[in-house]
Amino acid sequence: TESTRYKDVALSPTLFQWESQSQTSQASPTGQRYINHQTEGGHIILFVRRLAGDPFVLAGLADYVSHEGDRPIRFRWHLRDPLPELVFEQSRAVV
């Protein structure tokens, strides 16, 4: 459905765009937890998959870069380790 179609995509091997759930606002506790994870001592661990039903692949630790929008929030995360080439190619093709 439209409410579960996320625009999650690898922009480069170390930059990933990810959308929160459709009801998450910037002001919500969840939105604030994502936005402020570094200053609050939290960690973001990103898992990716090509299609629903595919197994998830560990992409690794990610750090906040920016966000925009509301309900959902579109985040950009910097991956501490680059995605393997095949995972990058598959992740960027899912747009």
RAWOWO-V674061 format. One record per backbone hydrogen bond with DSSP energy under -0.5 kcal/mol. CO is the residue of the C=O (numbers start at 1). NH is the residue of the N-H. Records with the same first field share a line. If there is no record, write none. Layout:
CO: NH, NH
This chain:
1: 4
2: 5
3: 22
4: 6
6: 8
7: 9
9: 11, 17
12: 15
13: 83
14: 79
15: 11, 12
16: 77
17: 9
18: 75
21: 24
24: 71
25: 28
28: 32
29: 33
30: 34
31: 35
32: 36
34: 37
36: 40
37: 42
38: 41
43: 45
44: 46, 62
46: 59, 60
48: 57
51: 54
57: 48, 59
60: 46
61: 80
62: 44
63: 78
66: 76
68: 74
73: 20, 75
74: 68
75: 18
76: 65, 66
77: 16, 79
78: 63
84: 88
85: 89
86: 90
87: 91
88: 92
89: 93
91: 94
92: 95
